[in-house]
């Protein structure tokens, strides 16, 4: 019986530490600054709305479902653009951020009826992921042009 309790405790602790590490790593990736910001130009060139979504989230009572749908449309466009890039560009960071985007989508659906602020925070993190991806696309395009 003690062995079972120890196993469950160690397993639960390991899962919690892995979740903490994953979120912290995603935040570190998203907070990294680049020399030049490409997200705005990529968003304008591809008619993406994640920058406008970030502005709408600052409003008093935004329509969260409409913003979520806009972010999902932007994600589909950006995923298509990323798939056209060189296979070497698709690294561990991009996969982690894609998983983070999907997890934040699940958290949004879970929390939107319970807490508007938690749902808004999830959408904000999703838009940060899209901005990072757009910046990566801009960097890859600039380096290919050079």
Secondary structure by P-SEA (a helix, b strand, c coil): caaaaaaaaaaaaaaaaaaaaaaaaaaaaaaccccccaaaaaaaaacccaaaaaaaaaccccaaaaaaaaaaaaaaaaaaaaaacccccccaaaaaaaaaaaaaaaaaaacccccaaaaaaaaaaaaaaaaaaaaaaaaaaaaaac
